[in-house]
Each structure stands twice: as C-alpha cells, then as structure tokens.
Amino acid sequence: MNANPDDLLVLLAVSRSAKFTTAAQTLGLNHTTVSRRIAALEKALGGRVLSRASGGWELT
C-alpha cells in the first residue's frame, strides 16, 4: 500500500460529510481535486473506497 496520507485525509473528510463539495470546502480544495485524490487513493489501494448511497457517499 503506497497511499498518500493527504489522500486519506480527503477520504476522512468525504466520509464525514458524505459529499465531495462539502469535503472540498472543509479542506479548502476544489471538488474536482477531491475527486482526483479519491481516484488516486483507490488506484493505490487497488479497489473502491467509497460507494454511492442515497444520502451521498459512504465508505465501502
């Protein structure tokens, strides 16, 4: 596992808010950057870390 620690912080923010836009605002990032960081984390881990739920995103 070669996950970037910053990507894990992005994952934590998304898991707390269930939304990329809210996590981005909390972290002072753009929602597109949050999406890219989650994609990089999933690539590093070799699988999905979030799934779409009715209220937003949740951890897998």
C-alpha distance matrix in Angstrom:
0.0 3.8 5.7 9.3 11.1 14.1 12.5 12.1 15.7 16.8 15.4 17.4 20.4 20.4 20.1 23.0 25.2 24.4 25.2 23.6 26.9 27.3 23.7 24.5 27.8 26.3 23.8 26.4 24.7 25.8 24.8 23.8 21.3 19.8 19.6 17.9 15.3 14.6 14.5 12.0 9.7 10.5 10.0 6.4 5.9 8.8 11.4 13.8 13.5 17.2 20.4 23.9 26.4 30.0 29.5 26.6 22.8 21.3 17.9 17.2
3.8 0.0 3.8 6.5 9.1 11.7 10.7 11.2 14.5 15.5 15.0 17.1 19.7 20.0 20.4 23.1 25.0 24.4 24.8 22.7 25.7 26.2 22.6 22.8 26.1 24.8 21.9 24.2 22.4 23.6 23.1 21.9 19.0 18.1 18.3 16.0 13.3 13.6 13.6 10.3 8.8 10.7 9.7 5.9 7.5 10.4 13.1 15.1 14.7 18.1 21.5 24.6 27.3 30.9 30.1 26.9 23.3 22.2 19.2 19.0
5.7 3.8 0.0 3.8 6.2 8.5 7.1 7.5 10.9 11.7 11.3 13.5 15.9 16.3 16.8 19.4 21.3 20.8 21.2 19.1 22.1 22.5 18.9 19.2 22.4 21.1 18.4 20.8 19.0 20.4 19.7 18.9 16.0 14.7 15.2 13.4 10.2 10.4 11.1 8.2 5.9 8.7 8.8 5.6 6.9 10.3 12.1 13.2 12.1 15.2 18.8 21.8 24.4 27.8 26.7 23.5 20.0 19.1 16.3 16.7
9.3 6.5 3.8 0.0 3.8 5.4 5.3 6.8 9.1 10.1 10.9 12.9 14.7 15.7 16.8 18.9 20.5 20.7 20.6 18.2 20.6 21.0 17.3 17.1 20.2 18.8 15.7 17.9 16.3 18.1 18.0 17.4 14.1 13.2 14.4 12.5 9.0 10.5 11.7 8.6 7.2 10.8 11.1 8.5 10.3 13.6 15.0 15.6 14.0 16.6 20.2 22.8 25.3 28.5 27.0 23.7 20.5 20.0 17.6 18.7
11.1 9.1 6.2 3.8 0.0 3.8 5.3 5.1 6.6 8.9 9.8 10.7 12.7 14.5 15.3 16.8 18.8 19.5 19.8 17.8 20.1 19.7 15.9 16.3 18.9 16.9 14.0 16.6 15.8 18.2 18.2 18.4 15.0 13.6 15.5 14.3 10.6 11.7 13.9 11.4 9.4 12.9 14.0 11.5 12.4 16.0 16.8 16.9 14.5 16.8 20.6 23.0 25.1 28.1 26.2 23.2 20.0 19.3 17.0 18.6
14.1 11.7 8.5 5.4 3.8 0.0 3.8 5.3 5.1 6.4 8.7 9.8 10.8 12.6 14.3 15.5 16.9 17.8 17.5 15.1 17.0 16.8 13.0 12.9 15.4 13.8 10.6 13.0 12.1 14.5 14.9 15.2 11.7 10.5 13.0 12.0 8.3 10.2 12.8 10.8 9.5 13.2 14.5 12.8 14.1 17.3 17.8 17.2 14.8 16.3 20.0 21.9 24.0 26.7 24.7 21.5 18.7 18.6 17.0 19.1
12.5 10.7 7.1 5.3 5.3 3.8 0.0 3.8 5.3 5.0 6.2 8.6 9.9 10.6 12.2 14.3 15.5 15.6 15.3 13.0 15.5 15.8 12.1 12.2 15.4 14.2 11.4 13.9 12.3 13.9 13.4 13.3 10.3 8.5 10.2 9.3 5.5 6.6 9.2 7.7 6.1 9.6 11.3 10.1 11.2 14.1 14.3 13.5 11.3 12.9 16.5 18.6 21.0 23.8 22.2 18.8 15.8 15.8 14.1 15.9
12.1 11.2 7.5 6.8 5.1 5.3 3.8 0.0 3.8 5.3 4.9 6.2 8.7 9.8 10.3 12.3 14.3 14.7 15.3 13.8 16.5 16.0 12.3 13.5 16.3 14.4 12.3 15.4 14.5 16.4 15.5 16.1 13.4 10.9 12.5 12.5 8.8 8.4 11.5 10.3 7.5 10.4 12.8 11.2 11.1 14.4 14.1 13.2 10.3 12.1 15.8 18.2 20.1 23.0 21.2 18.3 15.1 14.2 12.1 14.1
15.7 14.5 10.9 9.1 6.6 5.1 5.3 3.8 0.0 3.8 5.4 5.0 6.3 8.7 9.8 10.6 12.5 13.7 14.1 12.6 14.7 13.7 9.9 11.1 13.4 11.0 8.9 12.3 12.1 14.6 14.1 15.5 12.8 10.2 12.8 13.3 9.7 10.0 13.5 12.8 10.6 13.5 16.0 14.7 14.8 18.0 17.5 16.0 12.9 13.7 17.3 19.0 20.5 23.0 20.7 17.9 15.2 14.8 13.4 16.1
16.8 15.5 11.7 10.1 8.9 6.4 5.0 5.3 3.8 0.0 3.8 5.4 5.1 6.3 8.6 9.9 10.7 11.4 11.1 9.1 11.4 11.0 7.3 8.2 11.1 9.7 7.7 10.8 9.7 11.5 10.6 11.9 9.5 6.5 9.1 10.1 7.1 7.2 10.9 10.9 9.4 12.0 14.6 14.2 14.6 17.2 16.3 14.4 11.5 11.7 15.0 16.4 18.2 20.6 18.3 15.2 12.7 13.1 12.3 15.1
15.4 15.0 11.3 10.9 9.8 8.7 6.2 4.9 5.4 3.8 0.0 3.8 5.5 5.1 6.0 8.6 10.0 9.9 10.5 9.5 12.6 12.1 8.7 10.7 13.7 12.2 11.0 14.2 13.1 14.3 12.5 13.6 11.9 8.5 9.8 11.2 8.3 6.6 10.3 10.9 8.5 10.1 13.4 13.1 12.5 15.0 13.6 11.4 8.1 8.4 11.9 13.8 15.5 18.3 16.4 13.3 10.3 9.9 8.7 11.4
17.4 17.1 13.5 12.9 10.7 9.8 8.6 6.2 5.0 5.4 3.8 0.0 3.8 5.5 5.1 6.2 8.7 9.7 11.1 11.0 13.5 11.9 8.7 11.4 13.5 11.1 10.6 14.3 14.1 15.9 14.4 16.3 14.6 11.1 13.0 14.7 11.7 10.4 14.1 14.5 11.9 13.6 16.9 16.2 15.3 18.0 16.5 14.4 10.7 10.7 13.9 15.5 16.4 18.8 16.4 14.0 11.4 10.4 9.3 12.6
20.4 19.7 15.9 14.7 12.7 10.8 9.9 8.7 6.3 5.1 5.5 3.8 0.0 3.8 5.5 5.2 6.3 8.1 8.7 8.4 10.2 8.3 5.0 8.1 9.8 7.5 7.7 11.2 11.3 13.1 11.7 14.2 12.9 9.5 11.9 14.1 11.7 10.8 14.6 15.5 13.6 15.4 18.6 18.4 18.0 20.5 18.8 16.3 12.9 12.0 14.7 15.4 16.2 18.0 15.2 12.7 10.9 11.1 11.3 14.8
20.4 20.0 16.3 15.7 14.5 12.6 10.6 9.8 8.7 6.3 5.1 5.5 3.8 0.0 3.8 5.4 5.2 5.2 5.7 5.8 8.7 7.7 5.2 8.3 10.6 9.6 10.0 13.0 12.2 12.8 10.4 12.7 12.2 8.4 9.8 12.6 10.9 9.1 12.7 14.4 12.7 13.7 17.1 17.6 17.0 18.9 16.7 13.7 10.6 8.9 11.2 11.7 12.7 14.7 12.2 9.3 7.2 8.1 8.9 12.4
20.1 20.4 16.8 16.8 15.3 14.3 12.2 10.3 9.8 8.6 6.0 5.1 5.5 3.8 0.0 3.8 5.7 5.2 7.9 9.2 12.0 10.5 8.5 11.9 13.9 12.3 13.0 16.3 15.8 16.6 14.2 16.3 15.7 12.0 12.9 15.5 13.5 11.2 14.5 16.2 13.8 14.3 17.9 18.2 16.8 18.7 16.3 13.3 9.8 8.2 10.3 11.3 11.6 13.8 11.5 9.3 6.9 5.9 6.3 10.1
23.0 23.1 19.4 18.9 16.8 15.5 14.3 12.3 10.6 9.9 8.6 6.2 5.2 5.4 3.8 0.0 3.8 5.9 8.4 10.3 12.0 9.4 8.0 11.7 12.7 10.5 12.1 15.4 15.8 17.0 15.0 17.8 17.2 13.6 15.2 18.0 15.9 14.2 17.7 19.2 16.9 17.8 21.4 21.4 20.2 22.4 20.0 17.1 13.6 11.9 13.7 14.0 13.6 15.0 11.9 10.5 9.3 8.7 9.7 13.5
25.2 25.0 21.3 20.5 18.8 16.9 15.5 14.3 12.5 10.7 10.0 8.7 6.3 5.2 5.7 3.8 0.0 3.8 5.3 7.8 8.9 6.3 6.2 9.9 10.5 9.2 11.5 14.1 14.4 15.0 12.7 15.9 16.0 12.5 14.0 17.2 15.9 14.3 17.7 19.6 18.0 18.7 22.2 22.8 21.9 23.7 21.2 17.9 14.8 12.4 13.6 13.0 12.5 13.3 9.9 8.3 8.3 9.2 11.3 15.0
24.4 24.4 20.8 20.7 19.5 17.8 15.6 14.7 13.7 11.4 9.9 9.7 8.1 5.2 5.2 5.9 3.8 0.0 3.8 7.0 9.1 7.9 7.9 11.2 12.6 12.2 13.9 16.3 15.7 15.6 12.6 15.1 15.8 12.2 12.6 16.1 15.3 12.9 15.8 18.3 16.8 16.8 20.3 21.4 20.3 21.6 18.7 15.2 12.5 9.5 10.0 9.1 8.8 10.0 7.1 4.8 4.5 6.2 9.0 12.3
25.2 24.8 21.2 20.6 19.8 17.5 15.3 15.3 14.1 11.1 10.5 11.1 8.7 5.7 7.9 8.4 5.3 3.8 0.0 3.8 5.5 5.4 6.2 8.6 10.2 10.8 12.3 14.1 13.1 12.3 9.2 12.0 13.1 10.0 10.4 14.0 13.9 12.1 14.8 17.5 16.7 16.9 20.1 21.5 21.0 22.1 19.5 16.1 13.8 10.8 11.4 9.9 10.5 11.3 8.6 5.6 6.1 9.1 11.7 14.8
23.6 22.7 19.1 18.2 17.8 15.1 13.0 13.8 12.6 9.1 9.5 11.0 8.4 5.8 9.2 10.3 7.8 7.0 3.8 0.0 3.8 5.6 5.1 6.0 8.6 9.9 10.4 11.8 10.0 8.9 5.6 8.3 9.3 6.4 7.0 10.6 10.7 9.6 12.2 14.7 14.5 15.2 18.0 19.4 19.5 20.7 18.6 15.4 13.5 11.1 12.3 11.4 13.0 14.3 12.1 8.7 8.2 11.1 12.9 15.7
26.9 25.7 22.1 20.6 20.1 17.0 15.5 16.5 14.7 11.4 12.6 13.5 10.2 8.7 12.0 12.0 8.9 9.1 5.5 3.8 0.0 3.8 5.4 5.0 6.3 8.7 9.9 10.2 8.9 7.6 5.0 8.6 10.1 8.2 9.5 12.8 13.2 12.9 15.3 17.6 17.7 18.7 21.3 22.7 23.1 24.3 22.3 19.2 17.3 14.8 15.8 14.4 15.5 16.0 13.4 10.6 11.2 14.3 16.4 19.4
27.3 26.2 22.5 21.0 19.7 16.8 15.8 16.0 13.7 11.0 12.1 11.9 8.3 7.7 10.5 9.4 6.3 7.9 5.4 5.6 3.8 0.0 3.8 5.4 5.1 6.2 8.7 9.8 9.8 9.8 8.2 11.9 12.5 10.0 12.0 15.2 14.8 14.3 17.4 19.3 18.8 20.0 22.9 23.8 23.9 25.5 23.5 20.3 17.8 15.4 16.6 15.4 15.8 16.1 12.9 10.7 11.4 13.8 15.9 19.3
23.7 22.6 18.9 17.3 15.9 13.0 12.1 12.3 9.9 7.3 8.7 8.7 5.0 5.2 8.5 8.0 6.2 7.9 6.2 5.1 5.4 3.8 0.0 3.8 5.5 5.1 6.2 8.4 8.2 9.1 7.7 11.0 10.5 7.6 10.2 13.0 11.8 11.5 14.9 16.3 15.6 17.2 20.0 20.6 20.7 22.7 20.9 18.1 15.3 13.6 15.6 15.2 16.1 17.3 14.3 11.6 11.0 12.8 14.1 17.5
24.5 22.8 19.2 17.1 16.3 12.9 12.2 13.5 11.1 8.2 10.7 11.4 8.1 8.3 11.9 11.7 9.9 11.2 8.6 6.0 5.0 5.4 3.8 0.0 3.8 5.4 5.1 5.8 4.7 5.5 5.1 8.5 7.9 6.2 9.3 11.5 10.9 11.7 14.6 15.8 15.9 17.8 20.1 20.8 21.6 23.5 22.1 19.5 17.2 15.7 17.7 17.3 18.7 19.8 17.1 14.1 13.6 15.8 17.0 20.1
27.8 26.1 22.4 20.2 18.9 15.4 15.4 16.3 13.4 11.1 13.7 13.5 9.8 10.6 13.9 12.7 10.5 12.6 10.2 8.6 6.3 5.1 5.5 3.8 0.0 3.8 5.5 5.0 6.1 7.3 7.9 11.4 11.1 9.9 13.0 15.2 14.6 15.4 18.4 19.5 19.5 21.5 23.9 24.4 25.1 27.1 25.7 23.0 20.5 18.8 20.5 19.8 20.6 21.1 18.1 15.7 15.9 18.0 19.5 22.9
26.3 24.8 21.1 18.8 16.9 13.8 14.2 14.4 11.0 9.7 12.2 11.1 7.5 9.6 12.3 10.5 9.2 12.2 10.8 9.9 8.7 6.2 5.1 5.4 3.8 0.0 3.8 5.6 7.8 10.1 10.5 13.8 12.8 10.9 14.2 16.3 14.8 15.5 18.9 19.6 18.9 21.2 23.8 23.8 24.2 26.6 25.2 22.6 19.7 18.3 20.5 20.2 20.8 21.6 18.3 16.1 15.8 17.2 18.3 21.9
23.8 21.9 18.4 15.7 14.0 10.6 11.4 12.3 8.9 7.7 11.0 10.6 7.7 10.0 13.0 12.1 11.5 13.9 12.3 10.4 9.9 8.7 6.2 5.1 5.5 3.8 0.0 3.8 5.5 8.7 9.8 12.5 10.5 9.1 12.8 14.1 12.2 13.6 16.9 17.1 16.6 19.3 21.5 21.3 22.1 24.7 23.8 21.6 18.8 18.1 20.7 20.9 22.1 23.4 20.5 17.8 16.8 18.1 18.5 21.8
26.4 24.2 20.8 17.9 16.6 13.0 13.9 15.4 12.3 10.8 14.2 14.3 11.2 13.0 16.3 15.4 14.1 16.3 14.1 11.8 10.2 9.8 8.4 5.8 5.0 5.6 3.8 0.0 3.8 7.1 9.4 11.9 10.2 10.1 13.7 14.7 13.6 15.6 18.4 18.6 18.8 21.5 23.4 23.4 24.7 27.0 26.2 24.1 21.7 20.7 23.1 23.0 24.3 25.3 22.4 19.7 19.1 20.9 21.7 24.9
24.7 22.4 19.0 16.3 15.8 12.1 12.3 14.5 12.1 9.7 13.1 14.1 11.3 12.2 15.8 15.8 14.4 15.7 13.1 10.0 8.9 9.8 8.2 4.7 6.1 7.8 5.5 3.8 0.0 3.8 6.4 8.3 6.5 7.1 10.4 11.2 10.7 12.9 15.3 15.6 16.4 18.9 20.5 20.9 22.5 24.5 23.8 21.7 19.7 18.8 21.2 21.1 22.9 24.1 21.6 18.5 17.7 19.8 20.5 23.3
25.8 23.6 20.4 18.1 18.2 14.5 13.9 16.4 14.6 11.5 14.3 15.9 13.1 12.8 16.6 17.0 15.0 15.6 12.3 8.9 7.6 9.8 9.1 5.5 7.3 10.1 8.7 7.1 3.8 0.0 3.8 5.3 5.2 6.6 8.9 10.0 10.8 12.7 14.5 15.5 16.8 18.8 20.2 21.3 22.9 24.3 23.4 21.2 19.7 18.4 20.3 19.7 21.8 22.8 20.7 17.4 17.0 19.6 20.7 23.3
24.8 23.1 19.7 18.0 18.2 14.9 13.4 15.5 14.1 10.6 12.5 14.4 11.7 10.4 14.2 15.0 12.7 12.6 9.2 5.6 5.0 8.2 7.7 5.1 7.9 10.5 9.8 9.4 6.4 3.8 0.0 3.8 5.4 5.0 6.3 8.7 9.9 10.7 12.5 14.3 15.4 16.7 18.5 20.0 21.2 22.3 20.9 18.3 17.0 15.2 16.7 16.0 18.1 19.2 17.3 13.9 13.5 16.4 17.8 20.2
23.8 21.9 18.9 17.4 18.4 15.2 13.3 16.1 15.5 11.9 13.6 16.3 14.2 12.7 16.3 17.8 15.9 15.1 12.0 8.3 8.6 11.9 11.0 8.5 11.4 13.8 12.5 11.9 8.3 5.3 3.8 0.0 3.8 5.4 5.0 6.3 8.6 9.9 10.6 12.4 14.3 15.4 16.6 18.4 20.0 20.8 19.8 17.6 17.0 15.7 17.2 16.7 19.4 20.9 19.5 16.0 15.1 17.9 18.9 20.8
21.3 19.0 16.0 14.1 15.0 11.7 10.3 13.4 12.8 9.5 11.9 14.6 12.9 12.2 15.7 17.2 16.0 15.8 13.1 9.3 10.1 12.5 10.5 7.9 11.1 12.8 10.5 10.2 6.5 5.2 5.4 3.8 0.0 3.8 5.3 5.0 6.1 8.6 9.7 10.4 12.2 14.2 15.2 16.4 18.3 19.6 19.1 17.3 16.3 15.7 18.0 18.2 20.9 22.8 21.2 17.5 16.1 18.3 18.6 20.6
19.8 18.1 14.7 13.2 13.6 10.5 8.5 10.9 10.2 6.5 8.5 11.1 9.5 8.4 12.0 13.6 12.5 12.2 10.0 6.4 8.2 10.0 7.6 6.2 9.9 10.9 9.1 10.1 7.1 6.6 5.0 5.4 3.8 0.0 3.8 5.5 5.1 6.2 8.6 9.9 10.6 12.3 14.2 15.3 16.5 18.0 17.0 14.8 13.2 12.4 14.9 15.2 17.7 19.7 18.0 14.3 12.6 14.6 15.0 17.2
19.6 18.3 15.2 14.4 15.5 13.0 10.2 12.5 12.8 9.1 9.8 13.0 11.9 9.8 12.9 15.2 14.0 12.6 10.4 7.0 9.5 12.0 10.2 9.3 13.0 14.2 12.8 13.7 10.4 8.9 6.3 5.0 5.3 3.8 0.0 3.8 5.5 5.2 6.2 8.7 10.0 10.6 12.4 14.3 15.4 16.2 14.9 12.7 11.9 10.9 12.8 13.2 16.2 18.4 17.3 13.6 11.7 14.0 14.4 16.0
17.9 16.0 13.4 12.5 14.3 12.0 9.3 12.5 13.3 10.1 11.2 14.7 14.1 12.6 15.5 18.0 17.2 16.1 14.0 10.6 12.8 15.2 13.0 11.5 15.2 16.3 14.1 14.7 11.2 10.0 8.7 6.3 5.0 5.5 3.8 0.0 3.8 5.5 5.0 6.2 8.6 9.8 10.5 12.3 14.2 15.0 14.6 13.3 13.0 13.1 15.3 16.2 19.5 21.9 21.0 17.2 15.0 16.9 16.6 17.8
15.3 13.3 10.2 9.0 10.6 8.3 5.5 8.8 9.7 7.1 8.3 11.7 11.7 10.9 13.5 15.9 15.9 15.3 13.9 10.7 13.2 14.8 11.8 10.9 14.6 14.8 12.2 13.6 10.7 10.8 9.9 8.6 6.1 5.1 5.5 3.8 0.0 3.8 5.4 5.0 6.2 8.6 9.8 10.5 12.3 13.9 13.8 12.6 11.5 12.2 15.2 16.7 19.6 22.3 21.0 17.3 14.7 15.8 15.0 16.5
14.6 13.6 10.4 10.5 11.7 10.2 6.6 8.4 10.0 7.2 6.6 10.4 10.8 9.1 11.2 14.2 14.3 12.9 12.1 9.6 12.9 14.3 11.5 11.7 15.4 15.5 13.6 15.6 12.9 12.7 10.7 9.9 8.6 6.2 5.2 5.5 3.8 0.0 3.8 5.4 5.0 6.2 8.6 9.8 10.5 11.9 10.9 9.1 7.9 8.4 11.5 13.3 16.3 19.2 18.3 14.6 11.6 12.5 11.5 12.8
14.5 13.6 11.1 11.7 13.9 12.8 9.2 11.5 13.5 10.9 10.3 14.1 14.6 12.7 14.5 17.7 17.7 15.8 14.8 12.2 15.3 17.4 14.9 14.6 18.4 18.9 16.9 18.4 15.3 14.5 12.5 10.6 9.7 8.6 6.2 5.0 5.4 3.8 0.0 3.8 5.4 5.1 6.2 8.6 9.9 10.2 9.6 8.6 9.1 9.9 12.3 14.2 17.6 20.7 20.3 16.6 13.7 14.8 13.7 14.1
12.0 10.3 8.2 8.6 11.4 10.8 7.7 10.3 12.8 10.9 10.9 14.5 15.5 14.4 16.2 19.2 19.6 18.3 17.5 14.7 17.6 19.3 16.3 15.8 19.5 19.6 17.1 18.6 15.6 15.5 14.3 12.4 10.4 9.9 8.7 6.2 5.0 5.4 3.8 0.0 3.8 5.5 5.1 6.2 8.6 9.7 10.5 10.6 10.7 12.5 15.4 17.6 20.9 24.0 23.4 19.8 16.7 17.3 15.7 16.0
9.7 8.8 5.9 7.2 9.4 9.5 6.1 7.5 10.6 9.4 8.5 11.9 13.6 12.7 13.8 16.9 18.0 16.8 16.7 14.5 17.7 18.8 15.6 15.9 19.5 18.9 16.6 18.8 16.4 16.8 15.4 14.3 12.2 10.6 10.0 8.6 6.2 5.0 5.4 3.8 0.0 3.8 5.4 5.0 6.1 8.3 8.7 8.7 8.0 10.5 13.9 16.6 19.5 22.9 22.1 18.7 15.2 15.1 12.9 13.3
10.5 10.7 8.7 10.8 12.9 13.2 9.6 10.4 13.5 12.0 10.1 13.6 15.4 13.7 14.3 17.8 18.7 16.8 16.9 15.2 18.7 20.0 17.2 17.8 21.5 21.2 19.3 21.5 18.9 18.8 16.7 15.4 14.2 12.3 10.6 9.8 8.6 6.2 5.1 5.5 3.8 0.0 3.8 5.5 5.1 5.7 5.2 5.4 6.2 8.8 11.6 14.6 17.7 21.3 21.2 17.8 14.3 14.0 11.8 11.3
10.0 9.7 8.8 11.1 14.0 14.5 11.3 12.8 16.0 14.6 13.4 16.9 18.6 17.1 17.9 21.4 22.2 20.3 20.1 18.0 21.3 22.9 20.0 20.1 23.9 23.8 21.5 23.4 20.5 20.2 18.5 16.6 15.2 14.2 12.4 10.5 9.8 8.6 6.2 5.1 5.4 3.8 0.0 3.8 5.5 5.0 6.6 8.3 9.9 12.5 14.9 17.7 21.1 24.6 24.6 21.2 17.8 17.8 15.6 14.7
6.4 5.9 5.6 8.5 11.5 12.8 10.1 11.2 14.7 14.2 13.1 16.2 18.4 17.6 18.2 21.4 22.8 21.4 21.5 19.4 22.7 23.8 20.6 20.8 24.4 23.8 21.3 23.4 20.9 21.3 20.0 18.4 16.4 15.3 14.3 12.3 10.5 9.8 8.6 6.2 5.0 5.5 3.8 0.0 3.8 5.6 8.1 10.2 10.8 14.0 16.9 20.0 23.1 26.6 26.3 23.0 19.4 18.8 16.2 15.5
5.9 7.5 6.9 10.3 12.4 14.1 11.2 11.1 14.8 14.6 12.5 15.3 18.0 17.0 16.8 20.2 21.9 20.3 21.0 19.5 23.1 23.9 20.7 21.6 25.1 24.2 22.1 24.7 22.5 22.9 21.2 20.0 18.3 16.5 15.4 14.2 12.3 10.5 9.9 8.6 6.1 5.1 5.5 3.8 0.0 3.8 5.7 8.0 8.5 12.1 15.0 18.4 21.2 24.9 24.8 21.7 18.0 16.8 13.7 12.6
8.8 10.4 10.3 13.6 16.0 17.3 14.1 14.4 18.0 17.2 15.0 18.0 20.5 18.9 18.7 22.4 23.7 21.6 22.1 20.7 24.3 25.5 22.7 23.5 27.1 26.6 24.7 27.0 24.5 24.3 22.3 20.8 19.6 18.0 16.2 15.0 13.9 11.9 10.2 9.7 8.3 5.7 5.0 5.6 3.8 0.0 3.8 7.3 9.4 12.6 14.7 18.0 21.1 24.8 25.2 22.2 18.6 17.7 14.9 13.0
11.4 13.1 12.1 15.0 16.8 17.8 14.3 14.1 17.5 16.3 13.6 16.5 18.8 16.7 16.3 20.0 21.2 18.7 19.5 18.6 22.3 23.5 20.9 22.1 25.7 25.2 23.8 26.2 23.8 23.4 20.9 19.8 19.1 17.0 14.9 14.6 13.8 10.9 9.6 10.5 8.7 5.2 6.6 8.1 5.7 3.8 0.0 3.8 6.5 9.4 11.1 14.5 17.4 21.1 21.8 19.0 15.4 14.4 11.8 9.6
13.8 15.1 13.2 15.6 16.9 17.2 13.5 13.2 16.0 14.4 11.4 14.4 16.3 13.7 13.3 17.1 17.9 15.2 16.1 15.4 19.2 20.3 18.1 19.5 23.0 22.6 21.6 24.1 21.7 21.2 18.3 17.6 17.3 14.8 12.7 13.3 12.6 9.1 8.6 10.6 8.7 5.4 8.3 10.2 8.0 7.3 3.8 0.0 3.8 5.8 7.4 10.8 13.8 17.5 18.1 15.2 11.7 10.9 8.8 7.0
13.5 14.7 12.1 14.0 14.5 14.8 11.3 10.3 12.9 11.5 8.1 10.7 12.9 10.6 9.8 13.6 14.8 12.5 13.8 13.5 17.3 17.8 15.3 17.2 20.5 19.7 18.8 21.7 19.7 19.7 17.0 17.0 16.3 13.2 11.9 13.0 11.5 7.9 9.1 10.7 8.0 6.2 9.9 10.8 8.5 9.4 6.5 3.8 0.0 3.8 7.0 10.5 12.8 16.5 16.4 13.6 9.8 8.4 5.8 5.3
17.2 18.1 15.2 16.6 16.8 16.3 12.9 12.1 13.7 11.7 8.4 10.7 12.0 8.9 8.2 11.9 12.4 9.5 10.8 11.1 14.8 15.4 13.6 15.7 18.8 18.3 18.1 20.7 18.8 18.4 15.2 15.7 15.7 12.4 10.9 13.1 12.2 8.4 9.9 12.5 10.5 8.8 12.5 14.0 12.1 12.6 9.4 5.8 3.8 0.0 3.8 6.8 9.2 12.8 12.7 9.8 6.1 5.4 4.5 5.2
20.4 21.5 18.8 20.2 20.6 20.0 16.5 15.8 17.3 15.0 11.9 13.9 14.7 11.2 10.3 13.7 13.6 10.0 11.4 12.3 15.8 16.6 15.6 17.7 20.5 20.5 20.7 23.1 21.2 20.3 16.7 17.2 18.0 14.9 12.8 15.3 15.2 11.5 12.3 15.4 13.9 11.6 14.9 16.9 15.0 14.7 11.1 7.4 7.0 3.8 0.0 3.8 6.4 10.1 10.9 8.6 5.7 5.5 6.3 5.9
23.9 24.6 21.8 22.8 23.0 21.9 18.6 18.2 19.0 16.4 13.8 15.5 15.4 11.7 11.3 14.0 13.0 9.1 9.9 11.4 14.4 15.4 15.2 17.3 19.8 20.2 20.9 23.0 21.1 19.7 16.0 16.7 18.2 15.2 13.2 16.2 16.7 13.3 14.2 17.6 16.6 14.6 17.7 20.0 18.4 18.0 14.5 10.8 10.5 6.8 3.8 0.0 3.8 6.9 8.2 6.0 4.8 6.5 9.0 9.4
26.4 27.3 24.4 25.3 25.1 24.0 21.0 20.1 20.5 18.2 15.5 16.4 16.2 12.7 11.6 13.6 12.5 8.8 10.5 13.0 15.5 15.8 16.1 18.7 20.6 20.8 22.1 24.3 22.9 21.8 18.1 19.4 20.9 17.7 16.2 19.5 19.6 16.3 17.6 20.9 19.5 17.7 21.1 23.1 21.2 21.1 17.4 13.8 12.8 9.2 6.4 3.8 0.0 3.8 5.5 5.2 5.5 6.4 9.6 10.4
30.0 30.9 27.8 28.5 28.1 26.7 23.8 23.0 23.0 20.6 18.3 18.8 18.0 14.7 13.8 15.0 13.3 10.0 11.3 14.3 16.0 16.1 17.3 19.8 21.1 21.6 23.4 25.3 24.1 22.8 19.2 20.9 22.8 19.7 18.4 21.9 22.3 19.2 20.7 24.0 22.9 21.3 24.6 26.6 24.9 24.8 21.1 17.5 16.5 12.8 10.1 6.9 3.8 0.0 3.8 5.7 8.1 9.5 13.0 14.1
29.5 30.1 26.7 27.0 26.2 24.7 22.2 21.2 20.7 18.3 16.4 16.4 15.2 12.2 11.5 11.9 9.9 7.1 8.6 12.1 13.4 12.9 14.3 17.1 18.1 18.3 20.5 22.4 21.6 20.7 17.3 19.5 21.2 18.0 17.3 21.0 21.0 18.3 20.3 23.4 22.1 21.2 24.6 26.3 24.8 25.2 21.8 18.1 16.4 12.7 10.9 8.2 5.5 3.8 0.0 3.8 6.9 8.6 12.3 14.4
26.6 26.9 23.5 23.7 23.2 21.5 18.8 18.3 17.9 15.2 13.3 14.0 12.7 9.3 9.3 10.5 8.3 4.8 5.6 8.7 10.6 10.7 11.6 14.1 15.7 16.1 17.8 19.7 18.5 17.4 13.9 16.0 17.5 14.3 13.6 17.2 17.3 14.6 16.6 19.8 18.7 17.8 21.2 23.0 21.7 22.2 19.0 15.2 13.6 9.8 8.6 6.0 5.2 5.7 3.8 0.0 3.8 6.8 10.4 12.7
22.8 23.3 20.0 20.5 20.0 18.7 15.8 15.1 15.2 12.7 10.3 11.4 10.9 7.2 6.9 9.3 8.3 4.5 6.1 8.2 11.2 11.4 11.0 13.6 15.9 15.8 16.8 19.1 17.7 17.0 13.5 15.1 16.1 12.6 11.7 15.0 14.7 11.6 13.7 16.7 15.2 14.3 17.8 19.4 18.0 18.6 15.4 11.7 9.8 6.1 5.7 4.8 5.5 8.1 6.9 3.8 0.0 3.8 7.0 9.3
21.3 22.2 19.1 20.0 19.3 18.6 15.8 14.2 14.8 13.1 9.9 10.4 11.1 8.1 5.9 8.7 9.2 6.2 9.1 11.1 14.3 13.8 12.8 15.8 18.0 17.2 18.1 20.9 19.8 19.6 16.4 17.9 18.3 14.6 14.0 16.9 15.8 12.5 14.8 17.3 15.1 14.0 17.8 18.8 16.8 17.7 14.4 10.9 8.4 5.4 5.5 6.5 6.4 9.5 8.6 6.8 3.8 0.0 3.8 6.5
17.9 19.2 16.3 17.6 17.0 17.0 14.1 12.1 13.4 12.3 8.7 9.3 11.3 8.9 6.3 9.7 11.3 9.0 11.7 12.9 16.4 15.9 14.1 17.0 19.5 18.3 18.5 21.7 20.5 20.7 17.8 18.9 18.6 15.0 14.4 16.6 15.0 11.5 13.7 15.7 12.9 11.8 15.6 16.2 13.7 14.9 11.8 8.8 5.8 4.5 6.3 9.0 9.6 13.0 12.3 10.4 7.0 3.8 0.0 3.8
17.2 19.0 16.7 18.7 18.6 19.1 15.9 14.1 16.1 15.1 11.4 12.6 14.8 12.4 10.1 13.5 15.0 12.3 14.8 15.7 19.4 19.3 17.5 20.1 22.9 21.9 21.8 24.9 23.3 23.3 20.2 20.8 20.6 17.2 16.0 17.8 16.5 12.8 14.1 16.0 13.3 11.3 14.7 15.5 12.6 13.0 9.6 7.0 5.3 5.2 5.9 9.4 10.4 14.1 14.4 12.7 9.3 6.5 3.8 0.0
